[in-house]
Structures are given as structure tokens and as C-alpha cells.
Amino acid sequence: MISGLYAVTPDCVDTPPLLEQAAAALAGGASILQYRNKTADRALRIEQAGALMALCRARCATFIVNDDVELAARLDADGVHLGTHDSTVAAARALLGDDRIIGVSCYDDLARARNAAADGADYVAFGGFFPSPTKPAAACATPDLLRRARRQLTLPLVAIGGIDLHNAHSVIAAGADAIAVISALFAAADVEGAAREFCNLFTPENHDFA
């Protein structure tokens, strides 16, 4: 279920344009949408997440909530994505159940990814791979890290951090099953068109794990 274009929403307090952009990303082929908003209050997060999940249901796309296990459980979302300071995989699993997706940010740390896999995570994310306006001080991951992870892990790998249409091929070729994109997708003049171009990168010739 974790493959292709993984769209991650930008911080946005204005819900209608956020929904419009998200709908365009899904129309362009994004198979996963993560709701991420670090600035919204609780009421707005509930409102936005619920509306975004409805879009995903209509498009048969996977809906993931960033950080907030309780919100994911409240909405019956498809899953949650956990960072360093968030809930443990075990605690999230206990609240969400066995049939929900749990992803874990592993930054540039392969040992953390192995531990997440052992704890029952459904996918792991590495990054940032390139300079990113969303997280300018993010850890630096490399395509070689993805290659090593591909050899050691059987669960899906997500690449994130400054990924755009010019550099995405390098992480896909290194073994990323999905690419998580924020700015290069949601800041595009044509979000649906950008999503379609990202999805077109997932062709057999790009999956060279050597």
C-alpha cells in the first residue's frame, strides 16, 4: 500500500485551498496523502484531517496522519506516521489495531529503521536527501543508505526531503518504494500535472537496486 507518490500536506490555515490542492494531487495519481500541520490548533486539525480523509476515501487513496495517534484513531484513518518525539510503534499499534499502517521517520539512521521494523512498523522513511524549505536543518541521507536498507529490510522504504522532479529518480533508482513530496508538489502551479509527472517516474527502468 506504500508506493509511488506520497503527498504530504503543507502547513495551511485556510482549509478550502488545502482541500483543492489535495484533490488535485490525488487526481494526478498520488496514492498516499499524509496530513501534516505543525501550526494548526486542535479544532482546525480535526476539521482539516476529516475533510482530507473524505477526499482520500473517494479516491481510494491511503490517508495517514502525521504525529497524532489519537487523531488517527478518532477519525479511523488508515494510519499514522511517527517521528522521534512521537508515540512508540507499540503504543500506536495498541490504540490503532493491527490493521492500520504505522510509518516511522528514520532520518539517516539505518539502525533506527531496523528497530522500527522489529517493533512492527509497516514502512520506514529516510531523509532528508536534498535541501528542503520545510526542514532546512534535517539530517542528510544518501542514496547509498537506501541501497543498504533495501538489502537489509523487507518493508517499504519512503524517501523524503527536498525531492523534486529533477532529483527524484536518484532515490527511486536506489530503492525507494515511495517518494514523499511537499513543496515541489503543493507549490506547483499545476498540482495535478506535477503529481502525474512524479507518478510517471515509477517505471521499471527507474528501479535499479544495484
URLINUR-V904883 format. One record per pair of residues at least 4 apart in sequence whose C-alpha atoms are under 6 Angstrom apart, sorted by the first residue. I is the first residue (numbers start at 1). J is the second residue. Records with the same first field share a line. If there is no record, write none. Layout:
I: J / J
This chain:
3: 177 / 178
4: 178
5: 30 / 178 / 179 / 199
6: 32 / 33 / 179 / 180
7: 33 / 180 / 181
8: 33 / 34 / 181 / 182
9: 35 / 36
11: 37
19: 23
24: 191 / 192
25: 30 / 191 / 192 / 195
26: 30
28: 192 / 195 / 196
29: 196
31: 61
32: 61 / 62
33: 63
34: 63 / 64 / 65
35: 65 / 66
36: 66
40: 44 / 45
44: 48
45: 49
46: 50
53: 63
56: 60 / 61
63: 78
64: 78 / 79 / 80
65: 72 / 80
66: 80 / 81
67: 81 / 82 / 86
72: 76 / 77
73: 96
78: 100
79: 100 / 101 / 102
80: 102
81: 102 / 103 / 104
82: 86 / 104
83: 105
89: 93
92: 96
93: 97
101: 122
102: 121 / 122
103: 121 / 122 / 123 / 124
104: 124
105: 124 / 125
106: 112 / 113 / 125 / 126
107: 126 / 127
108: 126 / 141
116: 121
117: 121
123: 155 / 156
124: 157
125: 157 / 158 / 159
126: 159
127: 141 / 159 / 160 / 161
128: 138 / 139 / 140 / 141 / 160 / 161
129: 140 / 141 / 142 / 161
130: 161 / 162
131: 162
132: 136 / 161 / 162
143: 171 / 174
146: 150 / 174 / 175
147: 174 / 175
149: 153
156: 177
157: 176 / 177
158: 176 / 177 / 178 / 179
159: 176 / 179
160: 180
163: 168
164: 168 / 184
169: 173
171: 176
172: 176
173: 206 / 207 / 208
174: 209
175: 209
182: 186
183: 187
185: 191
186: 191
